[in-house]
Amino acid sequence: MLEELECYVFQVLQKIFGKVLTKILEQMDTEIAEAQDKRRFRLKERCDVHIDTMFGPLTIKNNNYQDRENGRYIALLEHYLAFNGRKGDGR
């Protein structure tokens, strides 16, 4: 019985922490959007990014930009956190 309760609490906390992490990442992306060099980066789209975390898989809304200096597309949140959110999400 105790082991079942522990598993249940662990699963509930994983979901809660996953939601908190999602909100934190989306807030960071919003702050990056407000602070980024608007002359260099042009907002192209806002799309879902799928991330595997220790809390389970998460989906966040992420801004994608076009770098006017080199024409490449970049997700600044992914750049600042040094992760590839597109990896493994079927894109």
C-alpha positions in Angstrom: 0.0 0.0 0.0 2.8 2.5 0.9 4.6 1.7 -2.3 1.5 2.3 -4.4 1.0 5.6 -2.6 4.6 6.6 -3.2 4.2 5.8 -6.9 1.0 7.8 -7.2 2.6 10.8 -5.4 5.6 10.6 -7.7 3.5 10.5 -10.8 1.4 13.5 -9.6 4.5 15.5 -8.8 6.0 14.7 -12.2 2.9 16.1 -13.9 3.0 19.2 -11.7 6.7 19.8 -12.2 6.2 19.3 -16.0 3.5 22.0 -16.0 5.7 24.3 -14.0 8.7 23.8 -16.3 6.5 24.4 -19.4 5.3 27.7 -17.9 8.9 28.7 -17.0 10.2 27.9 -20.5 7.3 29.8 -22.2 7.9 32.8 -19.9 11.6 32.7 -20.8 10.7 32.7 -24.5 8.4 35.7 -24.0 11.2 37.6 -22.2 13.7 36.7 -24.9 11.1 38.0 -27.5 10.9 41.3 -25.7 14.6 41.7 -25.3 15.9 40.4 -28.7 17.4 42.6 -31.4 14.4 43.4 -33.5 16.5 44.8 -36.3 18.4 41.5 -36.6 15.7 38.9 -35.8 12.3 38.8 -37.4 9.6 36.8 -35.8 8.4 34.2 -38.3 6.2 31.8 -36.4 5.2 30.4 -33.1 5.1 26.7 -33.0 4.9 23.7 -30.7 8.2 22.1 -29.6 8.3 18.7 -28.0 10.9 18.1 -25.3 11.7 14.9 -23.4 12.4 15.8 -19.8 12.9 13.9 -16.5 9.3 14.9 -15.8 8.1 13.3 -19.0 7.5 14.7 -22.5 6.5 18.4 -22.7 5.1 20.5 -25.4 5.9 24.2 -25.3 5.0 27.1 -27.6 8.2 28.6 -29.0 9.0 31.6 -31.1 11.0 31.0 -34.3 12.9 33.9 -35.9 14.7 34.6 -39.1 18.2 36.0 -38.7 18.4 38.9 -41.1 22.2 38.8 -41.2 22.5 35.2 -42.5 18.9 34.3 -43.5 18.8 31.3 -41.2 16.0 30.4 -38.9 16.6 30.2 -35.2 14.6 29.5 -32.0 16.3 31.8 -29.5 15.0 29.9 -26.5 16.7 26.8 -27.8 19.8 28.7 -28.6 20.1 30.3 -25.1 19.4 27.0 -23.3 21.7 25.0 -25.7 19.2 22.3 -26.6 17.6 21.2 -29.8 13.9 21.1 -29.2 13.2 19.8 -32.7 15.2 16.6 -32.1 12.9 13.6 -32.1 9.6 15.5 -32.6 9.0 14.4 -36.1 10.0 17.7 -37.9 
